[in-house]
Amino acid sequence: MMEKDVDIQQVRKHFSCHAQEYDRYAIVQQVVAKRLAGLLGGQQQSWQRALEVGCGTGFLSQELLRLQTPLSLVLSDIAHGMSQYVQQAQPQASVCDADASALPFAAGSFDLVASSSVYQWLNDLPLAFKQLSHVLKKDGLLALALFGEKTLYELRNSYQAVLPLGKTSHVQCFPALETVASAIGGGFEVLSLHSEFEVEWHADVPALLRGLKKIGAQNASQQRPQGLASRQVMHAMISHYLNLYGKKQGIPATYEAIYLLARRR
């Protein structure tokens, strides 16, 4: 079960600072967004007004426009740096700052809500799904992708293996598929809910850590260790990672992507 301890201010800060370089490093996030759009394309439905929650640099919204043009789009993100970036990149779209846990839109405003790589950062998933149900029209469609608990398990296991007993890992914990399923509630008819795995390869562990930092995907838990891990812990963690998971092509970083398609009742 995912602990409800994400510091949302840290999430906002981390992602806002990395808008300019996000697309260069967010390779898996782009794969997931593209996959989500592909699942959505199989619905064969015409939408009038769509909302993207956590738009980032606008990759998913571009995929939505490939599915259907014209499409009235509202793009929102909690990180102001991302909102500013996407407004410049897509001046035709309506863009606003918005927290996914408190969506500032009237009831029944959209017949499509889409989001990718966002909802793993939320503390209260049942509340978030109530928010989504509120802003969707009856029979409106929700297309959601988020990262699950097995994401970066190699890094998490390597930290835990070398930390003193009782010490907290520097790696963020994300929700299990079962947690997402139980959070959906009765406001939606689930059309599809499953997880898939993506493996990203890096030259070494420091390259993986740099990539995570460059997209703002740092530990935002309120229980996270303060400051950087000690040099001794880092050296031991890297050695453990290499010994257990290293291959000729480098080190793998596994992501569990949870995909949900649901219709508002």
C-alpha positions as protocol buffer text, in pm:
chain_id: "A"
residue {
  index: 1
  type: MET
  ca { x: 0 y: 0 z: 0 }
}
residue {
  index: 2
  type: MET
  ca { x: 135 y: 340 z: -95 }
}
residue {
  index: 3
  type: GLU
  ca { x: 191 y: 575 z: 200 }
}
residue {
  index: 4
  type: LYS
  ca { x: 25 y: 913 z: 168 }
}
residue {
  index: 5
  type: ASP
  ca { x: 329 y: 1127 z: 230 }
}
residue {
  index: 6
  type: VAL
  ca { x: 421 y: 1296 z: -100 }
}
residue {
  index: 7
  type: ASP
  ca { x: 530 y: 1657 z: -52 }
}
residue {
  index: 8
  type: ILE
  ca { x: 339 y: 1824 z: -335 }
}
residue {
  index: 9
  type: GLN
  ca { x: 546 y: 2141 z: -306 }
}
residue {
  index: 10
  type: GLN
  ca { x: 857 y: 1939 z: -382 }
}
residue {
  index: 11
  type: VAL
  ca { x: 685 y: 1783 z: -684 }
}
residue {
  index: 12
  type: ARG
  ca { x: 592 y: 2129 z: -811 }
}
residue {
  index: 13
  type: LYS
  ca { x: 946 y: 2259 z: -757 }
}
residue {
  index: 14
  type: HIS
  ca { x: 1126 y: 1961 z: -910 }
}
residue {
  index: 15
  type: PHE
  ca { x: 926 y: 1955 z: -1234 }
}
residue {
  index: 16
  type: SER
  ca { x: 898 y: 2330 z: -1275 }
}
residue {
  index: 17
  type: CYS
  ca { x: 1276 y: 2362 z: -1280 }
}
residue {
  index: 18
  type: HIS
  ca { x: 1328 y: 2108 z: -1559 }
}
residue {
  index: 19
  type: ALA
  ca { x: 1081 y: 2202 z: -1832 }
}
residue {
  index: 20
  type: GLN
  ca { x: 1351 y: 2309 z: -2078 }
}
residue {
  index: 21
  type: GLU
  ca { x: 1537 y: 1975 z: -2068 }
}
residue {
  index: 22
  type: TYR
  ca { x: 1252 y: 1737 z: -1990 }
}
residue {
  index: 23
  type: ASP
  ca { x: 1196 y: 1606 z: -2343 }
}
residue {
  index: 24
  type: ARG
  ca { x: 1562 y: 1516 z: -2383 }
}
residue {
  index: 25
  type: TYR
  ca { x: 1560 y: 1277 z: -2089 }
}
residue {
  index: 26
  type: ALA
  ca { x: 1196 y: 1166 z: -2050 }
}
residue {
  index: 27
  type: ILE
  ca { x: 1221 y: 879 z: -2298 }
}
residue {
  index: 28
  type: VAL
  ca { x: 1011 y: 624 z: -2110 }
}
residue {
  index: 29
  type: GLN
  ca { x: 752 y: 891 z: -2030 }
}
residue {
  index: 30
  type: GLN
  ca { x: 713 y: 958 z: -2403 }
}
residue {
  index: 31
  type: VAL
  ca { x: 679 y: 586 z: -2477 }
}
residue {
  index: 32
  type: VAL
  ca { x: 404 y: 559 z: -2214 }
}
residue {
  index: 33
  type: ALA
  ca { x: 219 y: 865 z: -2346 }
}
residue {
  index: 34
  type: LYS
  ca { x: 231 y: 726 z: -2698 }
}
residue {
  index: 35
  type: ARG
  ca { x: 103 y: 389 z: -2578 }
}
residue {
  index: 36
  type: LEU
  ca { x: -181 y: 558 z: -2388 }
}
residue {
  index: 37
  type: ALA
  ca { x: -282 y: 753 z: -2699 }
}
residue {
  index: 38
  type: GLY
  ca { x: -280 y: 426 z: -2894 }
}
residue {
  index: 39
  type: LEU
  ca { x: -519 y: 268 z: -2645 }
}
residue {
  index: 40
  type: LEU
  ca { x: -740 y: 574 z: -2661 }
}
residue {
  index: 41
  type: GLY
  ca { x: -743 y: 564 z: -3040 }
}
residue {
  index: 42
  type: GLY
  ca { x: -913 y: 226 z: -3026 }
}
residue {
  index: 43
  type: GLN
  ca { x: -1223 y: 382 z: -2870 }
}
residue {
  index: 44
  type: GLN
  ca { x: -1344 y: 535 z: -3199 }
}
residue {
  index: 45
  type: GLN
  ca { x: -1520 y: 829 z: -3039 }
}
residue {
  index: 46
  type: SER
  ca { x: -1545 y: 1197 z: -3126 }
}
residue {
  index: 47
  type: TRP
  ca { x: -1465 y: 1440 z: -2844 }
}
residue {
  index: 48
  type: GLN
  ca { x: -1560 y: 1805 z: -2826 }
}
residue {
  index: 49
  type: ARG
  ca { x: -1356 y: 1929 z: -2531 }
}
residue {
  index: 50
  type: ALA
  ca { x: -1063 y: 1754 z: -2367 }
}
residue {
  index: 51
  type: LEU
  ca { x: -852 y: 1813 z: -2057 }
}
residue {
  index: 52
  type: GLU
  ca { x: -497 y: 1694 z: -2004 }
}
residue {
  index: 53
  type: VAL
  ca { x: -398 y: 1679 z: -1638 }
}
residue {
  index: 54
  type: GLY
  ca { x: -25 y: 1725 z: -1588 }
}
residue {
  index: 55
  type: CYS
  ca { x: 53 y: 1828 z: -1943 }
}
residue {
  index: 56
  type: GLY
  ca { x: 428 y: 1867 z: -1893 }
}
residue {
  index: 57
  type: THR
  ca { x: 583 y: 1980 z: -2220 }
}
residue {
  index: 58
  type: GLY
  ca { x: 278 y: 1879 z: -2424 }
}
residue {
  index: 59
  type: PHE
  ca { x: 383 y: 1542 z: -2567 }
}
residue {
  index: 60
  type: LEU
  ca { x: 53 y: 1366 z: -2491 }
}
residue {
  index: 61
  type: SER
  ca { x: -157 y: 1658 z: -2615 }
}
residue {
  index: 62
  type: GLN
  ca { x: 22 y: 1638 z: -2949 }
}
residue {
  index: 63
  type: GLU
  ca { x: -70 y: 1269 z: -2966 }
}
residue {
  index: 64
  type: LEU
  ca { x: -433 y: 1356 z: -2887 }
}
residue {
  index: 65
  type: LEU
  ca { x: -440 y: 1606 z: -3172 }
}
residue {
  index: 66
  type: ARG
  ca { x: -311 y: 1335 z: -3407 }
}
residue {
  index: 67
  type: LEU
  ca { x: -609 y: 1123 z: -3304 }
}
residue {
  index: 68
  type: GLN
  ca { x: -858 y: 1402 z: -3363 }
}
residue {
  index: 69
  type: THR
  ca { x: -830 y: 1745 z: -3520 }
}
residue {
  index: 70
  type: PRO
  ca { x: -987 y: 1981 z: -3445 }
}
residue {
  index: 71
  type: LEU
  ca { x: -1007 y: 1922 z: -3069 }
}
residue {
  index: 72
  type: SER
  ca { x: -1065 y: 2188 z: -2805 }
}
residue {
  index: 73
  type: LEU
  ca { x: -786 y: 2128 z: -2553 }
}
residue {
  index: 74
  type: VAL
  ca { x: -732 y: 2255 z: -2200 }
}
residue {
  index: 75
  type: LEU
  ca { x: -384 y: 2178 z: -2069 }
}
residue {
  index: 76
  type: SER
  ca { x: -304 y: 2194 z: -1699 }
}
residue {
  index: 77
  type: ASP
  ca { x: 1 y: 2130 z: -1484 }
}
residue {
  index: 78
  type: ILE
  ca { x: 88 y: 2186 z: -1121 }
}
residue {
  index: 79
  type: ALA
  ca { x: 439 y: 2302 z: -1218 }
}
residue {
  index: 80
  type: HIS
  ca { x: 428 y: 2660 z: -1342 }
}
residue {
  index: 81
  type: GLY
  ca { x: 749 y: 2612 z: -1542 }
}
residue {
  index: 82
  type: MET
  ca { x: 576 y: 2338 z: -1740 }
}
residue {
  index: 83
  type: SER
  ca { x: 265 y: 2551 z: -1795 }
}
residue {
  index: 84
  type: GLN
  ca { x: 478 y: 2835 z: -1928 }
}
residue {
  index: 85
  type: TYR
  ca { x: 671 y: 2602 z: -2156 }
}
residue {
  index: 86
  type: VAL
  ca { x: 365 y: 2437 z: -2309 }
}
residue {
  index: 87
  type: GLN
  ca { x: 187 y: 2771 z: -2358 }
}
residue {
  index: 88
  type: GLN
  ca { x: 475 y: 2884 z: -2577 }
}
residue {
  index: 89
  type: ALA
  ca { x: 491 y: 2551 z: -2758 }
}
residue {
  index: 90
  type: GLN
  ca { x: 113 y: 2532 z: -2817 }
}
residue {
  index: 91
  type: PRO
  ca { x: -22 y: 2889 z: -2821 }
}
residue {
  index: 92
  type: GLN
  ca { x: -358 y: 2771 z: -2958 }
}
residue {
  index: 93
  type: ALA
  ca { x: -433 y: 2570 z: -2641 }
}
residue {
  index: 94
  type: SER
  ca { x: -586 y: 2696 z: -2318 }
}
residue {
  index: 95
  type: VAL
  ca { x: -325 y: 2644 z: -2045 }
}
residue {
  index: 96
  type: CYS
  ca { x: -351 y: 2682 z: -1668 }
}
residue {
  index: 97
  type: ASP
  ca { x: -181 y: 2585 z: -1345 }
}
residue {
  index: 98
  type: ALA
  ca { x: -385 y: 2319 z: -1165 }
}
residue {
  index: 99
  type: ASP
  ca { x: -340 y: 2058 z: -894 }
}
residue {
  index: 100
  type: ALA
  ca { x: -472 y: 1715 z: -999 }
}
residue {
  index: 101
  type: SER
  ca { x: -610 y: 1666 z: -647 }
}
residue {
  index: 102
  type: ALA
  ca { x: -819 y: 1986 z: -669 }
}
residue {
  index: 103
  type: LEU
  ca { x: -917 y: 2040 z: -1033 }
}
residue {
  index: 104
  type: PRO
  ca { x: -1054 y: 2394 z: -1080 }
}
residue {
  index: 105
  type: PHE
  ca { x: -1318 y: 2312 z: -1342 }
}
residue {
  index: 106
  type: ALA
  ca { x: -1698 y: 2305 z: -1337 }
}
residue {
  index: 107
  type: ALA
  ca { x: -1889 y: 1979 z: -1328 }
}
residue {
  index: 108
  type: GLY
  ca { x: -1924 y: 1806 z: -1664 }
}
residue {
  index: 109
  type: SER
  ca { x: -1677 y: 2036 z: -1842 }
}
residue {
  index: 110
  type: PHE
  ca { x: -1509 y: 1769 z: -2057 }
}
residue {
  index: 111
  type: ASP
  ca { x: -1597 y: 1459 z: -2252 }
}
residue {
  index: 112
  type: LEU
  ca { x: -1234 y: 1340 z: -2242 }
}
residue {
  index: 113
  type: VAL
  ca { x: -974 y: 1364 z: -1967 }
}
residue {
  index: 114
  type: ALA
  ca { x: -626 y: 1225 z: -2030 }
}
residue {
  index: 115
  type: SER
  ca { x: -315 y: 1214 z: -1815 }
}
residue {
  index: 116
  type: SER
  ca { x: 21 y: 1039 z: -1831 }
}
residue {
  index: 117
  type: SER
  ca { x: 297 y: 999 z: -1570 }
}
residue {
  index: 118
  type: VAL
  ca { x: 123 y: 1217 z: -1312 }
}
residue {
  index: 119
  type: TYR
  ca { x: -106 y: 1031 z: -1074 }
}
residue {
  index: 120
  type: GLN
  ca { x: 172 y: 830 z: -908 }
}
residue {
  index: 121
  type: TRP
  ca { x: 263 y: 1155 z: -728 }
}
residue {
  index: 122
  type: LEU
  ca { x: -77 y: 1200 z: -562 }
}
residue {
  index: 123
  type: ASN
  ca { x: -140 y: 1117 z: -197 }
}
residue {
  index: 124
  type: ASP
  ca { x: -515 y: 1049 z: -218 }
}
residue {
  index: 125
  type: LEU
  ca { x: -609 y: 849 z: -528 }
}
residue {
  index: 126
  type: PRO
  ca { x: -977 y: 797 z: -431 }
}
residue {
  index: 127
  type: LEU
  ca { x: -1017 y: 1174 z: -399 }
}
residue {
  index: 128
  type: ALA
  ca { x: -839 y: 1224 z: -731 }
}
residue {
  index: 129
  type: PHE
  ca { x: -1080 y: 988 z: -908 }
}
residue {
  index: 130
  type: LYS
  ca { x: -1374 y: 1176 z: -756 }
}
residue {
  index: 131
  type: GLN
  ca { x: -1225 y: 1495 z: -902 }
}
residue {
  index: 132
  type: LEU
  ca { x: -1198 y: 1331 z: -1243 }
}
residue {
  index: 133
  type: SER
  ca { x: -1555 y: 1206 z: -1225 }
}
residue {
  index: 134
  type: HIS
  ca { x: -1671 y: 1556 z: -1133 }
}
residue {
  index: 135
  type: VAL
  ca { x: -1516 y: 1732 z: -1434 }
}
residue {
  index: 136
  type: LEU
  ca { x: -1620 y: 1465 z: -1686 }
}
residue {
  index: 137
  type: LYS
  ca { x: -1957 y: 1460 z: -1859 }
}
residue {
  index: 138
  type: LYS
  ca { x: -2175 y: 1153 z: -1824 }
}
residue {
  index: 139
  type: ASP
  ca { x: -2031 y: 883 z: -2053 }
}
residue {
  index: 140
  type: GLY
  ca { x: -1712 y: 1088 z: -2081 }
}
residue {
  index: 141
  type: LEU
  ca { x: -1387 y: 895 z: -2118 }
}
residue {
  index: 142
  type: LEU
  ca { x: -1087 y: 885 z: -1885 }
}
residue {
  index: 143
  type: ALA
  ca { x: -749 y: 777 z: -2023 }
}
residue {
  index: 144
  type: LEU
  ca { x: -484 y: 749 z: -1754 }
}
residue {
  index: 145
  type: ALA
  ca { x: -128 y: 618 z: -1734 }
}
residue {
  index: 146
  type: LEU
  ca { x: 81 y: 625 z: -1418 }
}
residue {
  index: 147
  type: PHE
  ca { x: 386 y: 451 z: -1283 }
}
residue {
  index: 148
  type: GLY
  ca { x: 335 y: 156 z: -1049 }
}
residue {
  index: 149
  type: GLU
  ca { x: 514 y: 8 z: -750 }
}
residue {
  index: 150
  type: LYS
  ca { x: 764 y: -201 z: -948 }
}
residue {
  index: 151
  type: THR
  ca { x: 906 y: 110 z: -1116 }
}
residue {
  index: 152
  type: LEU
  ca { x: 1283 y: 141 z: -1060 }
}
residue {
  index: 153
  type: TYR
  ca { x: 1283 y: -170 z: -842 }
}
residue {
  index: 154
  type: GLU
  ca { x: 1651 y: -229 z: -925 }
}
residue {
  index: 155
  type: LEU
  ca { x: 1746 y: 109 z: -780 }
}
residue {
  index: 156
  type: ARG
  ca { x: 1519 y: 71 z: -477 }
}
residue {
  index: 157
  type: ASN
  ca { x: 1647 y: -280 z: -400 }
}
residue {
  index: 158
  type: SER
  ca { x: 2006 y: -168 z: -434 }
}
residue {
  index: 159
  type: TYR
  ca { x: 1958 y: 118 z: -189 }
}
residue {
  index: 160
  type: GLN
  ca { x: 1773 y: -100 z: 61 }
}
residue {
  index: 161
  type: ALA
  ca { x: 2043 y: -367 z: 44 }
}
residue {
  index: 162
  type: VAL
  ca { x: 2315 y: -131 z: 166 }
}
residue {
  index: 163
  type: LEU
  ca { x: 2125 y: 101 z: 402 }
}
residue {
  index: 164
  type: PRO
  ca { x: 2139 y: 46 z: 778 }
}
residue {
  index: 165
  type: LEU
  ca { x: 1830 y: -122 z: 921 }
}
residue {
  index: 166
  type: GLY
  ca { x: 1541 y: 124 z: 958 }
}
residue {
  index: 167
  type: LYS
  ca { x: 1686 y: 383 z: 721 }
}
residue {
  index: 168
  type: THR
  ca { x: 1468 y: 514 z: 434 }
}
residue {
  index: 169
  type: SER
  ca { x: 1561 y: 472 z: 68 }
}
residue {
  index: 170
  type: HIS
  ca { x: 1616 y: 772 z: -160 }
}
residue {
  index: 171
  type: VAL
  ca { x: 1376 y: 615 z: -416 }
}
residue {
  index: 172
  type: GLN
  ca { x: 1010 y: 722 z: -433 }
}
residue {
  index: 173
  type: CYS
  ca { x: 742 y: 456 z: -377 }
}
residue {
  index: 174
  type: PHE
  ca { x: 452 y: 439 z: -625 }
}
residue {
  index: 175
  type: PRO
  ca { x: 109 y: 269 z: -602 }
}
residue {
  index: 176
  type: ALA
  ca { x: 36 y: -95 z: -680 }
}
residue {
  index: 177
  type: LEU
  ca { x: -207 y: -193 z: -955 }
}
residue {
  index: 178
  type: GLU
  ca { x: -446 y: -317 z: -684 }
}
residue {
  index: 179
  type: THR
  ca { x: -430 y: 20 z: -510 }
}
residue {
  index: 180
  type: VAL
  ca { x: -531 y: 196 z: -831 }
}
residue {
  index: 181
  type: ALA
  ca { x: -814 y: -52 z: -891 }
}
residue {
  index: 182
  type: SER
  ca { x: -959 y: 0 z: -543 }
}
residue {
  index: 183
  type: ALA
  ca { x: -930 y: 380 z: -570 }
}
residue {
  index: 184
  type: ILE
  ca { x: -1141 y: 412 z: -886 }
}
residue {
  index: 185
  type: GLY
  ca { x: -1470 y: 385 z: -700 }
}
residue {
  index: 186
  type: GLY
  ca { x: -1821 y: 363 z: -838 }
}
residue {
  index: 187
  type: GLY
  ca { x: -1812 y: 673 z: -1053 }
}
residue {
  index: 188
  type: PHE
  ca { x: -1652 y: 490 z: -1345 }
}
residue {
  index: 189
  type: GLU
  ca { x: -1706 y: 182 z: -1558 }
}
residue {
  index: 190
  type: VAL
  ca { x: -1360 y: 35 z: -1609 }
}
residue {
  index: 191
  type: LEU
  ca { x: -1300 y: -55 z: -1972 }
}
residue {
  index: 192
  type: SER
  ca { x: -937 y: -160 z: -1934 }
}
residue {
  index: 193
  type: LEU
  ca { x: -687 y: -169 z: -1647 }
}
residue {
  index: 194
  type: HIS
  ca { x: -349 y: -336 z: -1676 }
}
residue {
  index: 195
  type: SER
  ca { x: 22 y: -277 z: -1638 }
}
residue {
  index: 196
  type: GLU
  ca { x: 312 y: -314 z: -1880 }
}
residue {
  index: 197
  type: PHE
  ca { x: 686 y: -296 z: -1830 }
}
residue {
  index: 198
  type: GLU
  ca { x: 937 y: -76 z: -2008 }
}
residue {
  index: 199
  type: VAL
  ca { x: 1312 y: -119 z: -1963 }
}
residue {
  index: 200
  type: GLU
  ca { x: 1548 y: 172 z: -2019 }
}
residue {
  index: 201
  type: TRP
  ca { x: 1921 y: 108 z: -2046 }
}
residue {
  index: 202
  type: HIS
  ca { x: 2189 y: 340 z: -1910 }
}
residue {
  index: 203
  type: ALA
  ca { x: 2566 y: 335 z: -1932 }
}
residue {
  index: 204
  type: ASP
  ca { x: 2595 y: 320 z: -1554 }
}
residue {
  index: 205
  type: VAL
  ca { x: 2407 y: 404 z: -1233 }
}
residue {
  index: 206
  type: PRO
  ca { x: 2523 y: 768 z: -1216 }
}
residue {
  index: 207
  type: ALA
  ca { x: 2383 y: 819 z: -1568 }
}
residue {
  index: 208
  type: LEU
  ca { x: 2046 y: 686 z: -1451 }
}
residue {
  index: 209
  type: LEU
  ca { x: 2047 y: 916 z: -1148 }
}
residue {
  index: 210
  type: ARG
  ca { x: 2139 y: 1216 z: -1362 }
}
residue {
  index: 211
  type: GLY
  ca { x: 1855 y: 1136 z: -1602 }
}
residue {
  index: 212
  type: LEU
  ca { x: 1600 y: 1116 z: -1320 }
}
residue {
  index: 213
  type: LYS
  ca { x: 1717 y: 1447 z: -1181 }
}
residue {
  index: 214
  type: LYS
  ca { x: 1702 y: 1612 z: -1525 }
}
residue {
  index: 215
  type: ILE
  ca { x: 1328 y: 1540 z: -1558 }
}
residue {
  index: 216
  type: GLY
  ca { x: 1244 y: 1631 z: -1198 }
}
residue {
  index: 217
  type: ALA
  ca { x: 1160 y: 1272 z: -1098 }
}
residue {
  index: 218
  type: GLN
  ca { x: 1325 y: 1296 z: -758 }
}
residue {
  index: 219
  type: ASN
  ca { x: 1204 y: 1156 z: -428 }
}
residue {
  index: 220
  type: ALA
  ca { x: 929 y: 1388 z: -301 }
}
residue {
  index: 221
  type: SER
  ca { x: 830 y: 1182 z: 3 }
}
residue {
  index: 222
  type: GLN
  ca { x: 799 y: 1373 z: 327 }
}
residue {
  index: 223
  type: GLN
  ca { x: 990 y: 1081 z: 482 }
}
residue {
  index: 224
  type: ARG
  ca { x: 1275 y: 1103 z: 231 }
}
residue {
  index: 225
  type: PRO
  ca { x: 1630 y: 1123 z: 371 }
}
residue {
  index: 226
  type: GLN
  ca { x: 1754 y: 1478 z: 402 }
}
residue {
  index: 227
  type: GLY
  ca { x: 2039 y: 1574 z: 172 }
}
residue {
  index: 228
  type: LEU
  ca { x: 2236 y: 1340 z: -49 }
}
residue {
  index: 229
  type: ALA
  ca { x: 2326 y: 985 z: 40 }
}
residue {
  index: 230
  type: SER
  ca { x: 2674 y: 952 z: 187 }
}
residue {
  index: 231
  type: ARG
  ca { x: 2960 y: 870 z: -45 }
}
residue {
  index: 232
  type: GLN
  ca { x: 2996 y: 532 z: 124 }
}
residue {
  index: 233
  type: VAL
  ca { x: 2627 y: 445 z: 75 }
}
residue {
  index: 234
  type: MET
  ca { x: 2632 y: 563 z: -288 }
}
residue {
  index: 235
  type: HIS
  ca { x: 2944 y: 357 z: -366 }
}
residue {
  index: 236
  type: ALA
  ca { x: 2792 y: 48 z: -204 }
}
residue {
  index: 237
  type: MET
  ca { x: 2458 y: 99 z: -380 }
}
residue {
  index: 238
  type: ILE
  ca { x: 2622 y: 138 z: -721 }
}
residue {
  index: 239
  type: SER
  ca { x: 2834 y: -174 z: -665 }
}
residue {
  index: 240
  type: HIS
  ca { x: 2526 y: -373 z: -562 }
}
residue {
  index: 241
  type: TYR
  ca { x: 2330 y: -249 z: -868 }
}
residue {
  index: 242
  type: LEU
  ca { x: 2612 y: -343 z: -1105 }
}
residue {
  index: 243
  type: ASN
  ca { x: 2677 y: -682 z: -949 }
}
residue {
  index: 244
  type: LEU
  ca { x: 2312 y: -785 z: -944 }
}
residue {
  index: 245
  type: TYR
  ca { x: 2170 y: -623 z: -1259 }
}
residue {
  index: 246
  type: GLY
  ca { x: 2460 y: -509 z: -1478 }
}
residue {
  index: 247
  type: LYS
  ca { x: 2484 y: -642 z: -1835 }
}
residue {
  index: 248
  type: LYS
  ca { x: 2718 y: -586 z: -2128 }
}
residue {
  index: 249
  type: GLN
  ca { x: 2490 y: -312 z: -2260 }
}
residue {
  index: 250
  type: GLY
  ca { x: 2485 y: -129 z: -1927 }
}
residue {
  index: 251
  type: ILE
  ca { x: 2236 y: -126 z: -1641 }
}
residue {
  index: 252
  type: PRO
  ca { x: 1858 y: -166 z: -1677 }
}
residue {
  index: 253
  type: ALA
  ca { x: 1599 y: 61 z: -1519 }
}
residue {
  index: 254
  type: THR
  ca { x: 1255 y: -100 z: -1521 }
}
residue {
  index: 255
  type: TYR
  ca { x: 933 y: 101 z: -1524 }
}
residue {
  index: 256
  type: GLU
  ca { x: 589 y: -42 z: -1451 }
}
residue {
  index: 257
  type: ALA
  ca { x: 330 y: 160 z: -1643 }
}
residue {
  index: 258
  type: ILE
  ca { x: -32 y: 122 z: -1532 }
}
residue {
  index: 259
  type: TYR
  ca { x: -291 y: 200 z: -1802 }
}
residue {
  index: 260
  type: LEU
  ca { x: -655 y: 276 z: -1734 }
}
residue {
  index: 261
  type: LEU
  ca { x: -945 y: 344 z: -1968 }
}
residue {
  index: 262
  type: ALA
  ca { x: -1275 y: 415 z: -1793 }
}
residue {
  index: 263
  type: ARG
  ca { x: -1611 y: 571 z: -1874 }
}
residue {
  index: 264
  type: ARG
  ca { x: -1794 y: 800 z: -1636 }
}
residue {
  index: 265
  type: ARG
  ca { x: -2123 y: 652 z: -1525 }
}
